[in-house]
Amino acid sequence: MMRKRYKILFCFLLVALGVQAGNKDRSGQAGAYELLINPWASSSALGGSNTASVRGLEATSHNMAGLAFTKKTEVIYNNSQWLVGSDIKINALGISQKVGEEGVLGISLVSMSFGDILRTQVGLPEGGIGNYNVSFNTIGFSYAKIFSNSIYGGVGVKIISESLSDLSAKGVALDAGIQYVTGKMGQFKFGIALRNVGPRIQYGGTGLGIILQADHNTATQAVDVPSVENELPSLLNIGATYVFYFNPNDTTSFDNPTDHRLVVSSNFTSNSFLSDQIRVGFEYGFKKLFKIRAGYVYEEGLLDDDIRTTAYTGLTAGFGVDLKAGKGSKVSLEYSYRNTNPFNGSHTIGLRFLM
């Protein structure tokens, strides 16, 4: 059985490494970059460092294997004020349900809006002809399974839709992940996840048409100019988590903690179209009442404003408050903050219902 577990981990790692190809020199050349945005509060407060220990619906944005830890039913809603000052808002909603003894099904919707954008033309660069709206929507379907007391795996498919008044693009992306838990009380966790693997995405619509006319005496001709096909921003996450339990007993576990615990998470992200990232996160939890979180995301050039290629400056923080909502049910309030320069950071607040 132990040899079988290691074979599963080894084969998944080989496949993951084989899919990854790319570097920071390809920055800006992918499509559907919204797939890289984490819309969930608790994991974003950790800087996305919890690939090995993420659980529940939030796993759909990190490591699908974590969905397998859903005990019965989970419903979650989060709202993000993204890069405050840019008028970008993100709403994320999902539900997961235990099926049988070992499986969990999940569905999620992430919707991104950009507010009213001034409509301009070549002859009217100052506008005066109204506004237009852009919307990005991603619907995800996922399935996770418990393979043993130590190995958990999951897969998911995401349907991508980007649209404005006269242009649209649609695509499909696949995710897969695995988590391995070991230690007397499950203190050590290891995770690998592939995300955003799929065919290229391309825009189409009447907005790509132009009218050509050689001079005033010739007829006009409508010509469609096809847009370029863009690859998806695929990435590989490799992470590890260790849990420090204070005053442990025979029943102590990740889901049944002692009065105090400290969770230390780390993650390496290999991006196909961005700089690689190193993530670390810390979570202090008191019983099942509240959690305080902090994280840091580092990438090459982050500390030099002259060469930094991201608005995020690394620091993340947040908290969670858990309240009982009847027998066997719980409601959690989650919040996270991500520091940026420029803009005034990103704020995410959400509610999680466990039944």
PyMOL commands that set and color helices and strands:
alter all, ss='L'
color gray80, all
select helices_A, chain A and resi 2-19+24-26+33-36+41-45+56-61+64-69+206-208
alter helices_A, ss='H'
color red, helices_A
select strands_A, chain A and resi 73-82+88-99+103-113+117-118+131-132+135-146+151-164+167-182+188-197+203-204+209-212+221-224+235-246+260-271+277-286+290-299+312-324+330-340+346-354
alter strands_A, ss='S'
color yellow, strands_A
deselect
rebuild
show_as cartoon
